[in-house]
Amino acid sequence: MTVAIMTDNQSGIFPEEGKKLGVYILRMPFFLDGKQYYENETITAQEFFDRMEHNPDMEFSTSMPPAGEVLSMWKEALKTHDEVVYIPMSSGLSSSCETATLLAQQFDGKVQVVNNQRISLTQRQSVYDAMTLRDQEKSAKEIKDILEAEKFNSSIYIMVGSLDYLKRGGRVTPAAALLGGLLRIRPILQIQGEKLDAFAKARSLKAAKKIMFDALHKDLDGRFKPFVDKKEMEVYISYTHGQPEQVKQWFEEVKTEFSDFNVTQDPLSLSISCHTGPGCLGIGCARKVV
């Protein structure tokens, strides 16, 4: 049976790249001052951060894609494939996964929605894993089951440049954001499965990087060591657009620190950047299905 692979652009894969990979990409909308935008279509990253910088009172929000777009893409894929595997962003960060699971009930098992708690580069890795499994002639249900069994074999740490955007998105209280700004605190967040949680606080960029390095080393030397020994772990960096020198330095530092691993990089989508703001650096890892 032929299996179509589908994801959303929170994975960092956008339609143009999706066409090259043979993967269907669902666009995730976001809103600035009440107007809907799509990344790389109706607004560029540069325009997005320029508006953030020059309009500190700008209102922003993220949203699920319309159900009609989801259904339409599945129906289109099923014209040329027998089944669809859909890999949305983590159900702990958006209700789009739950909605898709309900919608898939209309397709008598031909559409399998993967709930494996991934986002950004770890979600991208799930797409690559699904492609590998498809090429091994696994069914859509088999691919779903394998990816969900792997959901905790990943880890992400993110250093946020400012608490202001988390405050505006309702992720922290105004008082905590004000105190954090006065103390120049750089919060470090983590994703270990379902949700985005606080992990640590740093008083400098250098200290924040060390905390993230130490945390990832602990993961790789501890719970992921069996996969490391088999060379099945990938290391990634993520970042917000607009700071090429900082990103270049971050990438080189991570490659040096984790020289035994293949290190890849990808910017965070603008839907994620709505909440993190500029100056965000991330590091993570995930097991590669082979």
C-alpha positions in Angstrom: 0.0 0.0 0.0 1.2 3.5 -0.7 1.4 5.9 2.3 1.4 9.7 2.1 3.2 11.6 4.8 1.8 14.9 6.0 2.9 17.4 8.7 2.4 21.0 9.6 4.9 23.9 9.2 5.6 23.9 13.0 8.1 21.2 12.0 10.1 23.8 10.1 9.2 22.2 6.8 7.3 24.6 4.5 5.4 23.7 1.2 8.4 24.3 -1.1 10.6 22.0 0.8 7.7 19.6 1.3 7.4 19.2 -2.5 11.0 18.2 -2.7 10.6 15.7 0.1 7.3 14.4 -1.2 5.6 15.4 2.0 2.3 17.3 2.3 2.6 20.4 4.5 -0.4 22.0 6.3 0.1 25.8 6.9 -0.4 27.0 10.5 -1.9 30.5 10.7 -1.2 33.2 13.2 -2.7 36.6 13.9 -1.0 40.0 14.4 -3.4 42.8 15.6 -6.3 40.6 14.5 -5.1 40.0 11.0 -4.3 36.5 9.8 -0.9 35.7 8.3 0.9 32.7 6.9 4.7 32.5 7.1 6.6 33.0 3.9 3.3 33.7 2.1 1.8 36.8 3.5 4.6 37.9 5.8 8.4 37.3 5.9 10.4 36.7 9.0 12.1 40.1 8.6 8.7 41.9 8.4 7.5 39.9 11.4 10.4 40.9 13.7 10.4 44.5 12.4 6.8 44.7 13.5 7.6 43.2 16.8 10.4 45.7 17.4 8.5 48.8 16.3 5.1 47.9 17.8 5.6 46.8 21.4 1.8 46.8 22.0 1.1 44.5 19.0 -1.4 41.8 19.8 -0.6 38.3 18.6 -2.1 34.9 18.8 -1.8 31.5 17.1 -4.6 29.3 15.8 -5.4 25.9 14.4 -5.8 25.6 10.6 -9.4 25.4 9.5 -10.8 21.9 9.6 -11.8 22.3 5.9 -8.1 22.7 5.0 -7.1 19.6 6.9 -9.9 17.5 5.3 -9.1 18.9 1.8 -5.4 17.9 2.1 -6.2 14.4 3.3 -8.7 13.9 0.4 -6.2 15.2 -2.1 -3.5 12.8 -0.7 -5.9 9.9 -0.9 -6.4 10.4 -4.6 -2.9 9.1 -5.2 -2.2 7.1 -2.0 -4.0 4.4 -0.1 -3.3 5.8 3.4 -2.1 9.0 5.1 0.1 9.5 8.1 -0.4 13.0 9.6 2.2 14.2 12.1 0.9 17.4 13.8 2.6 19.5 16.4 2.5 18.3 20.1 -1.0 17.9 21.5 0.4 19.4 24.7 1.0 22.7 22.8 -2.0 22.9 20.5 -5.5 21.4 20.2 -4.9 20.8 16.5 -3.8 17.2 17.1 -7.0 16.4 19.1 -9.1 18.0 16.4 -7.3 16.1 13.6 -7.8 12.8 15.5 -11.6 13.4 15.6 -11.7 14.4 12.0 -9.7 11.2 11.0 -12.6 9.0 12.3 -14.4 9.9 9.0 -11.8 8.0 7.0 -12.2 4.4 8.2 -8.6 4.0 9.3 -7.1 5.4 6.1 -5.8 8.5 8.0 -3.6 7.9 11.0 -2.9 10.9 13.2 0.4 10.6 15.2 0.3 12.1 18.7 4.0 11.8 19.6 4.5 15.2 21.4 7.0 16.7 19.0 7.6 20.2 17.6 10.2 22.0 15.6 13.3 19.9 14.8 12.1 16.9 16.8 8.9 17.0 14.8 11.0 17.3 11.6 12.9 14.1 12.7 9.5 12.3 13.0 8.7 13.2 9.4 12.1 11.8 8.3 11.4 8.7 10.4 8.0 8.3 8.8 9.6 8.5 5.4 12.1 5.8 6.4 9.3 3.5 7.7 7.2 4.1 4.6 10.1 3.1 2.4 10.3 -0.1 4.5 6.7 -0.7 3.4 5.2 -0.2 6.8 1.4 0.6 6.9 0.1 3.9 8.1 -1.0 2.2 11.4 2.4 0.6 11.9 4.2 4.0 11.3 1.9 5.7 13.8 2.5 3.1 16.4 6.3 3.2 16.0 6.4 7.0 16.1 4.2 7.2 19.2 6.4 4.5 20.9 9.3 6.9 20.3 7.7 10.0 21.6 9.8 10.4 24.8 13.1 9.7 23.0 13.6 13.4 22.4 14.6 16.5 24.4 14.5 20.2 23.8 15.9 23.2 25.8 15.2 26.8 24.8 16.7 30.0 26.1 14.3 32.9 25.7 15.7 36.4 25.2 13.0 38.2 27.1 10.0 37.2 29.3 7.9 40.0 27.7 6.5 37.8 24.9 5.7 34.9 27.2 3.9 37.4 29.3 1.9 38.8 26.4 1.0 35.3 25.3 -0.2 34.5 28.9 2.6 32.1 29.6 4.0 34.0 32.6 2.4 36.7 34.9 3.2 40.4 34.3 4.8 40.6 37.7 7.2 37.7 36.9 8.0 39.3 33.6 8.8 42.6 35.2 11.0 41.1 37.9 12.8 39.0 35.3 13.5 42.0 33.1 14.8 44.0 36.1 17.1 41.1 37.1 18.1 40.5 33.5 17.0 36.9 33.9 17.2 34.6 30.8 14.7 31.8 31.4 15.4 28.4 30.0 12.4 26.2 29.0 12.2 22.5 28.3 10.0 20.2 26.3 10.2 16.6 27.6 7.1 15.1 26.1 3.8 16.8 26.3 4.3 20.4 27.5 6.6 23.4 27.6 7.9 23.8 31.2 10.3 26.0 33.1 13.7 24.4 33.5 16.2 27.0 34.8 17.2 30.7 35.0 20.4 32.3 34.0 21.8 35.8 34.5 23.8 35.8 31.2 23.9 34.3 27.8 27.1 32.4 28.6 25.5 30.9 31.7 22.3 30.0 29.8 24.4 28.2 27.1 26.3 26.2 29.8 23.0 25.2 31.5 21.6 23.9 28.2 24.9 22.1 27.3 25.0 20.4 30.7 21.3 19.4 30.5 21.7 17.8 27.0 24.9 16.0 28.0 23.0 14.6 31.0 20.3 13.3 28.7 22.8 11.8 26.2 25.0 10.2 28.8 22.0 9.0 30.8 18.6 8.0 29.5 19.6 8.1 25.8 23.0 6.3 26.2 21.8 3.0 24.7 20.8 4.9 21.5 24.0 7.0 21.6 26.0 3.8 21.6 24.2 2.6 18.5 24.7 6.1 16.9 21.0 6.6 16.7 20.8 10.1 18.3 20.7 13.4 16.3 21.5 16.8 17.9 19.9 20.0 16.7 19.9 23.7 17.2 17.0 26.1 16.7 16.7 29.9 16.8 14.6 32.8 15.9 15.3 34.6 12.6 17.2 37.9 12.3 20.5 37.3 14.2 22.8 35.6 11.8 26.1 36.2 13.7 24.6 34.9 17.0 23.2 31.9 15.2 26.5 31.1 13.4 28.3 31.3 16.8 25.7 29.1 18.5 26.0 26.5 15.7 29.8 26.4 15.9 29.7 26.1 19.7 27.2 23.2 19.6 29.2 21.4 16.9 32.3 21.7 19.1 30.6 20.7 22.3 28.8 17.7 20.7 31.5 16.7 18.2 30.5 13.1 18.2 27.1 13.8 16.8 25.6 15.1 13.5 24.3 18.6 14.3 21.7 20.2 12.1 19.9 23.6 12.4 16.6 25.2 11.6 14.9 28.4 12.6 11.8 28.3 14.7 8.5 29.0 12.8 7.0 32.4 13.2 4.0 30.8 15.0 6.4 29.7 17.7 8.3 33.0 17.6 5.1 34.8 18.5 5.6 33.4 22.0 9.4 33.3 22.4 10.2 36.7 20.7 13.6 37.5 19.2 16.9 36.4 20.7 15.8 32.8 21.2 18.3 29.9 21.1 17.5 26.2 21.4 19.2 22.9 21.5 17.7 19.4 21.4 18.1 15.8 20.4 16.0 12.9 19.2 16.5 9.2 18.4 16.6 8.5 14.6 14.4 5.5 13.6 16.6 3.2 11.4 
